[in-house]
Amino acid sequence: MIEIIILNYLEKRLDCPVVLSLEDGFKESRFVRFERVGSSKTNLINRVSLAFQSYGSSLLDAAKLNEELKSAVSELSALEEIGSVKLVSDYNFTDDSTKKYRYQAIYEIYF
């Protein structure tokens, strides 16, 4: 599963927790969460769309973590399992209902 490869890579590259889901009682204010939002396969080439959410204690902290994340994800193509990485978009994605600051980056990853 490509998510496990990316999770293991990001855990080594980022100085914060990286999770696939938020469990009850999760207390960290600075972390990255990501999930699959789409995928396809053409001529034996897999493509996955992933949404990465960078959370911070302030909007500036979330923006800085987003930049660190983008730097790390852009280097995923150095892994043997990854063919290419494309940033589709990134933007402020603050959760108004919980008042948690976050940025979201959408990537297409081919493998």
Rosetta blueprint (number, residue, H / E / L):
1 M L
2 I H
3 E H
4 I H
5 I H
6 I H
7 L H
8 N H
9 Y H
10 L H
11 E H
12 K H
13 R H
14 L L
15 D L
16 C L
17 P L
18 V E
19 V E
20 L L
21 S L
22 L L
23 E L
24 D L
25 G L
26 F L
27 K L
28 E L
29 S L
30 R L
31 F E
32 V E
33 R E
34 F E
35 E E
36 R E
37 V E
38 G E
39 S E
40 S E
41 K E
42 T E
43 N L
44 L L
45 I E
46 N E
47 R E
48 V E
49 S E
50 L E
51 A E
52 F E
53 Q E
54 S E
55 Y E
56 G E
57 S L
58 S L
59 L H
60 L H
61 D H
62 A H
63 A H
64 K H
65 L H
66 N H
67 E H
68 E H
69 L H
70 K H
71 S H
72 A H
73 V H
74 S H
75 E L
76 L H
77 S H
78 A H
79 L L
80 E L
81 E L
82 I L
83 G L
84 S E
85 V E
86 K E
87 L E
88 V E
89 S E
90 D E
91 Y E
92 N E
93 F L
94 T L
95 D E
96 D L
97 S L
98 T L
99 K L
100 K E
101 Y E
102 R E
103 Y E
104 Q E
105 A E
106 I E
107 Y E
108 E E
109 I E
110 Y E
111 F L
